[in-house]
Structures are given as structure tokens and as C-alpha cells.
């Protein structure tokens, strides 16, 4: 049976029993790993930072596992298959962002902090208000990121089991959320890290196999793959190889493109679940090695997405992808089915499912650490809490975050998950990055500037998202179906025209931090800044502070 015929039958992808069997095997193996890792969770440092026992290559692979989410595999492949050149923007943006993280924040954060981003931001400022603001910003970023992963899980499993009803997909989201809660409750950061390492290796290997397979079908000629996608698209297919198919028709769409790029490139350096990974290594040198390894692995993977996206367009077809359960996010699984039938589909889908589980576990452990360490221990208890009590609160937080993620994931079904992640990047770049950079590099920066920057960036970003076409009013011009989170097409309160608010909220956050610093009370400490500067640049004193904590 040829690939074209398989693709035509892709609405009934594979054998549900085979798919569930491979899923179950993978979940069982990873749960065993998590349970084994959990035996060493004795302290807060074990639960939050994996005992700081991972090497640079191990942590770099885990970072790749954390970063290469469902958005990277499912969302970007679908975006390239449907929108061609413009879809590849996500790959470029996500990869270039790592240079910002490597050059500006990775080593400095590792030297200055303990467990969370708020440790850095509050180092030389007033502890309680800054920790509270940083924690709220962190939880907001994580919520948006979790929406994407949950939406991806619902669409993926719905595709594999032939579930087209929203109720069935909602049930899938509930199951994923329950598994996520179990992973994090039991394994903590150490268990989560090992799952991410395994997942990263499997994901990159699976993408490599599919890439080579696609290229082999076209004589290992990338130009032929791209031409195949253009030919399969039919009339107007040339738009797949030219800029502007998604972001070039109007001035607004061009601004959308610029705003998206700004959010993607600056967002990574403010992602709390990625920043927290730098605390799982013992030294600053290992933190640098982590990022170098991560850049190589992530870069290679994003090159694969170009072949996978155009390969899906050539072998499956845009119409088939958009008509399948999960919509644009189904491109990679449908391509696997077209290439290798139900076995390859089951394997690739299991890897994609593991990708979602590992990423949501990493997000959830970060959210739990943020609430327990920054809000409960430092703000509510004024630092007077034993590590066991802090970890207990973290475990309770895991359950609460899991339930909220399930509810949000149900509402986010049908959205392109690469796009949803871009919203999380916009929140991170608006609420976190300006304050991180000001704290590390500006001697006069004070508490007022930090609060203005974080709250101003966060509130402006979320308000603009709420009043954008993402939430209401966006309609498919062909079918008339709603493309927004609110599915009732009669509801339209989109007064902000851009779908990503980064171009407004990021500069505004930098400006508010600057104005707040000059208008606020001068509470900065030259001695504290000098200590922070020495520690961030040399690492001197950071190990002692970590042990003391």
C-alpha cells in the first residue's frame, strides 16, 4: 500500500490497540525510572534540583527534552506543512533564542540562585514583594505553556484512537493530567530529569529516522521534497516556499510576524522551567556545557522539522492534515503512518506522548517549587520553615496545578500548540526577562523598578492576549469556523489586532522597569550588587550559599 493511499485513509490512523499498547509500555518503563529515582529524594535540593548531581551533557540533554515540547514536534511540523516558509519561523526563533540564554543568563543565574528565578531577582532587592511578583509571573508563564501541552495531548491521542468528539478529547486531557501529577509527586526533579533525557534521545532519534525516510523517498534531495509539497498542495502551492503565506498579506500580519519573532527570540531566557534546570548541575562550568549540548541537540532537531513539515505536505497533504482530529498538530503522526504504517505511527506517537508528559512534568515541578519556595516558605513563613514542610507544600501545589492545567487544556483544544507556546514565550519575555537583565547588569535597579517591570509586563501581556483574536473573533475565512479559544463565532471582543503581544508588552516592561527605578525609593545596596556581580561572574560564594540554604 503506497504512502498516498495510506494518507488518504489517515482519518483512521493505525490500530488503536497497537497504539495503546506502545503507549502503555512507554508509560510503564518511565514510571519505573521515576520510582527508582524517587528513592534518593531526601532533601529540598533533591526534590527541586535533583541533588545538583547531573553533568553538563546530561543536563543539556534534559534541557533539550524540556525544550523540545509537543510544540516543537507536532506544532512546528504542522505549521511548516500548512504554511511552509512562514511555519519555519518557529524553528528559527526557538533555536536563535538559545544564543540569548547562553550569552546573557545561563552561567550568571547558576552562580547567583538556589532553586528558582526569584532567588536571583530578590538577591539585592526587598525579598517579599519581589519574590511574590516573580512567583506570580512564573506561574502565569507555566499556565500558558501547560495549555499548549494539554491541547497537544488531547489532539494526539484523539487522532490515534479516532476520537473526534470534544468530550472524548477532554477525557484524554484528564488522563494526561493525572499521569503528570503522578510523575511529579513521586519523582521530583531527579525523576523528571531522567524521563526528559530518555525522551530527548527517543524524540531526536525518531525524528532522524523519519527525516531519512522522507529524504530517501525523494532521492535524498530536499528540493524534491519541497517541490512535492508544492505539487501536492495544488493551485497556489508556490506560496509554501515564499514568505508571506501566513504573515504577509496585510500590514497587521507583518506586525504579527515581527511580534512573534521578538517573543520567540527573547522568551527562552525568561522561561522559568528552563532557567531552573541550571540549578541541577554542580558548577557554572557544567551550566555552560549544558547550554552548548542543548543548542547542538535542539539545532539538529529543528533542521529535521523542515524535512518533516514539507514531507508531510508532500506525502499526506494539507487538506488531510487539517481534516484529521487534532488538525494542524496531526501532521507528524500522519506522516509516520504514511511512511511506516501503524507500527511506526505507534512508536512516533508514543514518543510524542512521552514528550508531552516529560514537559508538563518539568513545568509542574517548577510551578511547585515556585509556590512552595518563593511564596510559602519565603513570603508566608518568612523563611522559617523546615525543608520537609516546604516539599510537602510543593506536592500539594502539584495537584492544584495539575487540575488547573486539565481545565485550561480542555478549553485550548484545537489551537496550534506551537502558537500557544509562543504566547508563553511572550509572557516570559515581558514579565521575566527585563527584570533578570536589570538585576544582573544595572547597579541602580531597585525594588520599585522590579515590581513595575514584572507586573507591568505581565498584566499588559495577558490583557492584550485576552483582547486579541486568539481568544475571540478569529474565523476561518473558508469554513467560517471559529479559530479562537471561544468557539462561539458571535462572541467578538478582539480590540487588539495582533495575535502575539510581544512587540508591545516587551518594550513596555523594559520601559516600566527604567521609569520605576528612577521614580521609586533608592533601596539598592552597592555592597549587595558588588557581591552579586562577583558571584554571578566568578561563582565565588554561590556553593556556600546553596549549602547553607
Secondary structure, 3 states (H helix, E strand, C coil): CCHHHHHHCHHHCCCHHHHHHHHHHHHHHHHHHHHHHHCCCCCHHHHHHHHHCECHHHHHHHHHHHHCCHHHHHHHHHHHHHHHHHCHHHHHHHHHHHHHHHHHHHHHHHHHCCCCHHHHHCCCCCHHHHHHHHHHHHHHHHHHHHHHHHHHHHHHHHHHHCCCCHHHHHHHHHHHHHHHHHHHHHHHHHHHHHHHHHHHHHHHHHHHHHHHHHHHHCCCCHHHHHHHHHHHHCCCHHHHHCCCCCCCCCHHHHHHHHHHHHHHHHHHHHCHHHHHHHHHECCHHHHHHHHHHHHHHHHHHHHHHHHHHHHHHHHCCHHHHHHCCCHHHHHHHHHHHHHHHHHHHHHHHHHHHHHHHHHHHHHHHHHHHHHHHHHHHHHHCCCCCCHHHHHHHHHHHHHHHHHHHHHHHHHCCCCCHHHHHHHHHHHHHHHHHHHHHHHHHCCCCCHHHHHHHHHHHHHHHHHHHHCCCCCCCCECCCCCCECCCCCCCCCCCCCCCCCCCHHHHHHHHHHHHHHHHHHCCCCCCHHHHHHHHHHHHHCCCHHHHHHHC
